[in-house]
Amino acid sequence: MKKAISDFLRHPLVVTIIGTSLFSLAGICLTDCYQRKAWERERSHALFVEKLNGGLVLIDELSEFISKRFFGLVRVNNVLKNSDTVGLNEVWPEYYDSVVEWNTKAMQYRGRLARYINSICADSFLNNPDAVNTYEGGQPNTIHGHFLRTHSIAKNFRDCLNKECSNEAKKAYTENLRSSLDKLGIEIEKFISDCTNEVYNSK
């Protein structure tokens, strides 16, 4: 019986059938493996493109969002340094609209930064410890923090003018606000540049 089975398995036709079957099975396995890897590569590329496009769109939106509040502060500074209380009454409400919009959307932008770019850019834009530190008089380390500090100086300067404070006080506020605006502008430029580079360097 064993000899018969052995002879059967050694028969050229059987050997051919078994060999063909094994070859076909190996081919199926290799094809499946290749298709899986190709799908993974395509999926990875699709995710990269989605993240790249999403990141670039986000940077454009965020640049406009930040610029709107920044140039609102620049206009406020221009009327404050000239002690123009009439102009201030016109410019301040327009600027404050951008502050309300900022407070409404800033956390949303932080979340999108974390999603499309990385947590470093998100934390550089806004994080709660820095906000608390800035409120308490510390040096800001985020874009949000720098806006908080500059806004606070501008608000105090506005109140100073409305109370007809001394020329010495006006001069001090003028210098502090200009310095804070200059620093804010530098930090904004660096933030946008760094996060744009992160978009292109992401894998």
WOURQUI-V206399 format. One line per field, one symbol per residue. burial: I if it has 9 or more other C-alpha atoms within 8 Angstrom, else O. A space follows every 50 residues. Layout:
BEGIN
burial->???
END
This chain:
BEGIN
burial->OOOOOOOOOOOOOIIOOOOOOOOOOOOOOOOOOOOOOOOOOOOOOOOIOO IIOIIIOIIOOIIOIIOIIIOIIIIIIOIIIOOIIOOIOOIIOIIOOIIO OIOOOIIOIIIIIIOIIIIOIIIIIIIOOIIOIIIOOOOIOIIIIIIIII IOIIOOIIOIIOOOIOOOIIOOIIOIIIOIIOIIIOIIOOIIOIIIOIIO OOO
END
